[in-house]
Amino acid sequence: MKAFIFRYYVLIIIIFLIAAQIGCRVIKPVIYDDRVYSGMEIYEKIIDLEPDISTYSAGRITLNIVENDQKIDVRGSVRIKVDSAIMVSFNAFAGIEAARVLLTQDSVKILDRINNSYFIGDYKEAVKFFPVPLTYEIIQSLFLANPEKLVSKFEQFHSDDAEYRFTDGEIAVLVESDILSTGETGRDILGFKFDHQFLTRNIEFYSSDKSVYGSLKFNSYFKLDDILLPDNISIYFISHNLPLMAELRINRIEVERDIKFPFSVPTRYKPFLN
């Protein structure tokens, strides 16, 4: 049971890899554009849209999950210090914290307050309990809806040889990646779709053995000052024939505020893996 709960929390972490809300909603337009863009042009436009912020916090997150015909509502909050730390808190009844997750560049820490247990380890250890490897860069990029740190290493985005054209208002780019597998780069497929403003509209990933597929669809954006951040995301995820669908809505977003990441393990808690 504890292993199941652990995997469930890790799954929620991946789902929460994305969001924000406040300001004026930006609905996805359908624009037809016959211009051909190079990979370098797309990359430069992605860089221009990268939020220039050092901290991000979401005071209220609502995640509606549908799994095996069961509906689960999860609420919580998120704090991010860009390129440093991400903390997600999950609530139980009456707003009481049920779990806390702290991610850094090289560590995963989880407090399970329901079962008085904890996990502290690296991303490789977390993979043992969940089929999709996590990285800090993936999670942060999805929260900020800017894939710059995901695409920067791919040659297609730094080449003027590759050509891309809008189809039904979107440009689609596919790259080979090791984002899901533990083997060599090029085994998996990572896909992006950008609209005419070069906002991220969809991120898809396919594992090389076809056991894992995920789709993160950014339905709408909100404008906070001069920053565009997503506020509504549809998620479809299937791992080893186990499907999951969810909708993520986020409120009470603030940037550039002083935030802390308290994490301490009570002495009565037992290691999660024991």
N, C-alpha and C positions, 0 to 999 in steps of 0.2 A: 504493500500500500504506500509506504514512504517513497519507494522508487517511482511509483505512478505519480504521486503528488509532485515530486521533484521534476519529472519530465513535463508535467503540466505547467509548472511555473516557468520552466525554460521556454516552453512553447509560447507562453504569454509574453515573455521578453521579446521574442522574435516578432510577434504580432505588434507589440508596442513600438517596433522600430520604425516610428513614423510620425509626426503630427504637430498641429497647432490651430488656435482659433482666437480671433479678435479683429475687429475692423470691418471691412467691406468684403463681401464674398465675391470671388472671381469664378464664374462658371465657365466650364470648358467650351470654347467656341469651335465652330467648324470652319476652317479657313483652307482655301485651295490655293496652292502656291506651286508654280511650275519651276521655280528656281532649283538648281542643283547645289548642294552644300558639300564641302569637303569635311573630312573628319576633324581637321584642325579648326575650322570655323565653328562646328558644333561644340567642340571642347571649349573654345574661347567664350562662347555664349553661356555655357554652363558655369564657367568661372565667374562671369559677370553677375550671375544670379546668386552666387554663394552668399548666404547671410553673413554679414560682417558683425558678428556678435561673439561675446565671450561666455555668456551664461544664458540659459533657457530654462524656464520652469512652467509646468502646466499643473494648475491647482486641481483640475478635475478632468478625469478621463473616463469615458464610458465605453466599454467593449461588449458588444452583443455577439455571443458565440453560438453557433449551431453545430453540434457534433453528434452524429448518430441519432438524429431526430430529437435531440435534447437541446433546449435553449438555456444558456447560462449568461447572466449579466455580471460583468466584473467592473468594479470602479476603483480608481486609484489616482495617483499623482506621479509626476515625473520631474526630475531635476537633472540638468546637464551643465557641466563645465566643459566647454568645447575642448576636445583633444585631451581630456584629462579623466573625467569621471561621469558616470550616468547612474542615477539612483531611481528605482521604481518602487513605489509603495502600493500594496494591494489591500483593500479594505474588506472586512467581513461585516457583520451586522452592526448597526448603529455607528458606523464609521470607525470601528475598532480595527487597528491594523492586523491583518492576517499574515502578511509576509512582506519582507523587504529584500530587495536585490540591489547590490552595488557592483558595478562593472568598472574596471579600469582597463588600461591598455593591455595588461597581462594577467588579470585576475577576475574571477567570478566569485562573489560572496552572496549567500542566501540565508536568511533567517526564516524559518518556518515556525511561526508563533503558535499555530494550532497544535502542532505535534512536539513543540519544545525541542526542535532540532535545527541543525545548521549545516551548511556546506561551504567550504573555502578551498578553492583550487584554481587551476588555470583552465583555459578554454579546451585543451585536449581532454582533460578529465571530465568536463561538462559534456563533451561529445559522446562519452560512453553511455550517457543516459538519454541522449537525444540525437536523432540521425542527421541533423543539420548542424555542421560546425558553426559556431558563433565567432565573430571577430568584433572588436570594438568599433572599427571603421564602418562595418556594415550597419551596426545599430545606430551610430551617430548620424551617418549619412541619411538613413531612412527617416529619422526624427526630424532632420532639418530639410528633408525633401530635396537634397542636392547631392547627386551621386559623384561629385568631383573626386573624392578619395577612392571611389570604386573604379572609375574609368581611367584615372590618370596613368595607370600602368599598362593600359592596352594600346598597342601600336596603331590601331584603327583610328583612334582619337587624336593622333599626332601626325597624321599623314594627309597630304593634299591629294594623294592618289585615290583614296576611297571617295565615292560619290553617293550622296543620299538625297532623296527627293520626297516631298510631302505627299502622302496618300491619305485622303479623307481627313486632312487637317493634322496629320501626325507624321513625324519622321521616326522610323524604326531602325535600331542598330542592334546587331547580335555580335557577341564576342565570346571567345573561348575563355574559360576561367577554371580555377580550382576552388571556387567559392563554396562548393558543397562537398567535394571529394577530398580525401586525404592524400591523393596521389599527385601526379605531376600536373602542372598547368596545362589546360587544353582539354581536359576530360569532360568538363561540364559546359553548359551554355548559359550565359547571362544576357538577357534582353532588356532594352530600354525603348520607351516611346516618349517623344517630346512633342509638345504642341508648337504653334507658330511663334509663341513667346519663348520657347525652349524651356518651359517649365516641365518637370518630370510628370508624366501622366500614367506611366505603367512601368513596373519592374517585374520581370519574370525570370525564373531560374529553373533549369532542368538538370538533374543529375545524369551522369554518364550511363549509369545502369538503369535509368528510367524508374527508379524507385521513389524519387522525390520530385515534386513539382510545386512551385509556388507562384502566386500572382498577387501583386500589391497594386491596386488601382486607386490613384489619387483623383477622387471625384470632384473636389472643389478646393479652392484656396481662399484664405482670408488675408487681408492686407493689414499689417501692423507697422505703422509709420511707413517706411519705404521698403519693408520686407514682406515678401509673399511666403506664407507658410500654409501647408495643407491642414484642413480641418475635418475632412470626411474621407475615409479610406475604406475600400472594400478589399477583403482578404479571402483568397482561396488557397488552401494548402492541402496537399495530399502526400502522405508518407507511408510507403509500404501498404498501399490500398486503404489507408485510414484517412477519410476526407474530413476537412474542417472548413467552415465558412464563418466569417465574422465581419462586423462593421464597427469601425472605430470613429468615435466623435470626441473632440477635445475642446475644453473651455478654460477660461481663466489663465491665459498665457501671458507671461511677462518675460522680458529680456533685460539683460544688463542689471540684474539685481544681485545683492549679496546672498549667496546660498551656501549651505553647509551640507555635509554628507555624514551624519552620525551613524556609526555602525559598531556595535559592541555585542559580543555573545554572552548572554547570562551564564553563570557558572552551572546552573542546573541543566542547560541544553546539552544534548548529545550529538556527536557527529552524525550527519545525515546518512552516511554510508554504513554505519555500524548497525 
